[in-house]
Amino acid sequence: QVPLQESGPGLVKPSGTLSLTCSVSGGSMNDFAWSWIRQPPGKGLEWIGYIYHTGSTNYNPSLKSRVTISIDTSKNQFSLNLASVTAADTAVYFCARMYNFFDSWGQGSLVTVSS
Amino acid sequence: EIVLTQSPDFQSVTPKEKVTITCRASQNIGSSLHWYQQKPDQSPNLIIRYASQSLSGVPSRFSGSGSGTDFTLTINSLEAEDAATYYCHQSTSSPHTFGQGTKLEIK
């Protein structure tokens, strides 16, 4: 396992863009995929997408039109942008390391969509 | 999309009891099924990978079984610290999906 830490605004206005960054402490980003997962308050887990160190991505079709995941291996960081947000996007957003399974998770970042 | 259905949704159990949680996939996923434990206000924690592989640091009372479409997470001799919500997750095909979760309450 490696420590991961999400950062970014906790409040986003409707129709705006949600932006989060995940910082990875230690180790190489080359051997894994780096993923975003979200959890609406009181609900279950939803996979958003992942990225490899090469920049290759895979997104959940339910969010694909609004999601962009990027990576900066020189900073050991990867980021999530979710456009055109609504109240339904209010959730705790987790970043995670993926090797088929998710074996390291960040603590989660609550993002509320509200005016 | 592969749908994972867990049962039960909720279970109230006493310490030392044996608990079984099932996860059924809508199509064959081989052994690409993983289990997570999530305690309140914490991130999920991987406890079983590839249906039955145990992990270092996870108590031996946790075990998994199954393949194809039917999977089971078993907790032998439940302890108070096992109060949590448990999720299954499949990685066979995109999109990755999770079960709806099973909440364990300790009496």
Interface residues (C-beta under 8 A of the other chain):
Chain A: G44 L45 E46 W47 N58 N60 P61 S62 F94 N100 F101 F102 D103 W105 G106 Q107 G108
Chain B: E1 S32 H34 Y36 Q42 S43 P44 N45 L46 R49 Y50 Y87 H89 S91 S94 P95 H96 T97 F98 G99 Q100 G101
